[in-house]
Amino acid sequence: MYKIIIILLLVIILFYMVRRAFRDWGQPAPPKATPGKDVMIQDPVCKTYVAVGSAVIEEAGGKTYYFCSQDCARHFKRTKPS
């Protein structure tokens, strides 16, 4: 009797796991969240950390970059390989 109950519980668990896998399979990935304005991001040029809220934001190649100053952003644009 206990074997039947355990097998039944395992089948139910397996059913819900498979159902969730197929439901999530067709869904597109959620968009990337933008960091909050208090989050510290490293400047790719001078390697200092800057709060996202006060950073200079530039987009290049479909990617967003955060800089501590306009000078770093200009330097990045000049030296970034295309």
N, C-alpha and C positions, 0 to 999 in steps of 0.2 A: 504494500500500500504506500509506504514512504517513497519507494523508488518511483512510483507513478507520479506522485506529487512533485518530487524533485525534477523529474523529466519535464513535467508540464510547466513548472516555473522557468526552467531553462529555455524551453521553446518560446514562451511568452517574452522573455528577455531578449532572445535572439530576434524575434519578430520585430520588436520595437527598435532594436539597434539597426537592423537592415532597413526598416522603414525610414528612420532618420537619415541614414547614409544616402538613400536614394533621393530623399527630399532635398538634402543639402547639395547633392551632386550637380543638379541643374542650375543652382543659384549662382549668379556672378559674385565675384569677390567684392566685399564692401570697399568703398574708396578709402584711400589712406587718410587718416585723420591728421589735421594740421596741429602742430604742437601749440599748447596754450601760451599766452604772452609772457608768462613768468618762467617758462622753461628755458634753460641755458643751452645754447647751441654753439659748437665750436666753429670759428671762422676758418674756412679752408686755406686762407692765405697766411695770416699771421698766427694762427693756432690759439688765439685768445677766445675766451668764452663770452658770449653776449646774450642778453635776454632777447627772446624772439620779438617781444613788444617794442624794443628799441633798435632792432637790427635793420640794416639796409637789405632789402630783399630783391634778389635778381633771379630770373628764370633762364636757364640755358639747357638746350637739349631735352626739354620736357621735365627737367628736374629743378627744384627750388633750392637756392643757396642763400645763406644768411651771412652777412658781413658786419663787422664792427664799424666800418666807415666807408665813405664813398671811394676813398683811395684804394682800399682793399678790393672793392668791387671792380674798379677800373683795372687794377693790376690783374685780377682774375680773368677779366674779359680779354686782356691783351695776351696772356700766357696760356689760357686754356686751349688745349689741342682740339681741333674741330673734328 
